[in-house]
Amino acid sequence: MKLMVVVLILVLTSGCMSLSPEAQKVRVTNNEAVVADCEYLGEVSGKTGWGSAGESNAYKAMKKNAAEIGADTVFLITQADTEAFIPTYRGEAYRCNR
């Protein structure tokens, strides 16, 4: 029984994505005014496995992708499109120098 509990905990936590310090600083907004005076860098997305852990990881993947191109803010276009049980986030990456 103990072994089963340990295995279950490992399975549930193994899908969690950690973020770099740069990605942790990326702000996600759905307020167009926040990015009005910012430099547009491109579209970013995040897509991972299914379920609530997958949704969280998709969000983090989008922030990671934004940080990789030098963005500090993402304007969220699509939130958690769970078509076919695959959470997806899509947004526009901006450098706002905040």
C-alpha positions in Angstrom: 0.0 0.0 0.0 2.8 2.4 0.9 4.5 1.7 -2.4 1.3 2.5 -4.3 0.9 5.9 -2.5 4.6 6.8 -3.3 4.1 5.9 -7.0 0.9 7.9 -7.1 2.6 11.0 -5.6 5.5 10.6 -8.1 3.1 10.4 -11.0 1.1 13.4 -9.9 4.1 15.6 -9.3 6.3 14.6 -12.2 4.3 16.6 -14.7 4.8 19.9 -12.9 6.9 22.4 -14.9 9.2 24.8 -13.1 9.9 28.3 -14.5 13.2 30.1 -14.9 13.6 33.4 -13.0 13.0 35.3 -16.3 9.8 33.3 -17.0 8.5 33.9 -13.5 8.7 37.6 -14.1 6.5 37.5 -17.3 3.2 39.1 -16.6 0.1 37.8 -18.3 -2.8 40.2 -18.9 -6.0 40.5 -20.9 -6.1 44.3 -20.6 -5.0 45.9 -23.9 -4.1 49.1 -22.2 -1.3 47.4 -20.4 0.5 46.6 -23.7 -0.5 49.7 -25.6 3.0 51.4 -25.4 5.0 48.2 -25.5 7.1 46.6 -28.2 5.4 43.7 -29.9 7.8 40.7 -30.2 5.5 38.0 -31.6 3.0 35.3 -30.8 3.7 32.7 -28.1 1.8 29.6 -27.0 2.0 26.8 -24.5 0.5 23.4 -25.0 1.0 20.3 -22.8 -0.7 17.2 -21.5 -4.3 16.9 -20.4 -6.1 17.8 -17.1 -5.5 20.5 -14.5 -1.8 19.8 -14.3 -1.6 20.1 -18.1 -3.5 23.4 -18.0 -1.0 24.8 -15.4 1.9 23.5 -17.5 0.5 25.0 -20.7 0.3 28.4 -19.0 3.9 28.1 -17.7 5.1 26.9 -21.1 3.6 30.1 -22.7 5.4 32.3 -20.1 8.7 30.3 -20.7 8.4 30.8 -24.5 7.7 34.5 -24.0 10.8 34.9 -21.7 12.9 33.1 -24.3 12.2 35.9 -26.9 12.8 38.7 -24.3 9.2 39.5 -23.5 8.2 40.6 -20.0 4.4 40.8 -20.7 1.9 38.5 -22.6 -1.4 39.7 -23.8 -3.6 36.6 -23.5 -5.6 35.7 -26.7 -6.8 32.2 -25.9 -7.0 30.7 -22.5 -7.1 27.0 -21.9 -8.6 25.9 -25.2 -9.1 22.3 -24.1 -10.0 20.9 -27.5 -9.2 17.1 -27.5 -8.3 17.5 -23.8 -5.0 19.3 -24.6 -4.9 22.6 -22.7 -3.5 25.4 -24.9 -2.7 29.1 -24.1 -1.9 31.6 -26.9 -0.9 35.2 -26.5 1.1 38.1 -27.9 4.5 38.7 -26.4 5.6 42.3 -25.6 8.6 44.0 -24.1 7.3 46.7 -21.8 10.4 47.3 -19.7 8.6 47.2 -16.4 
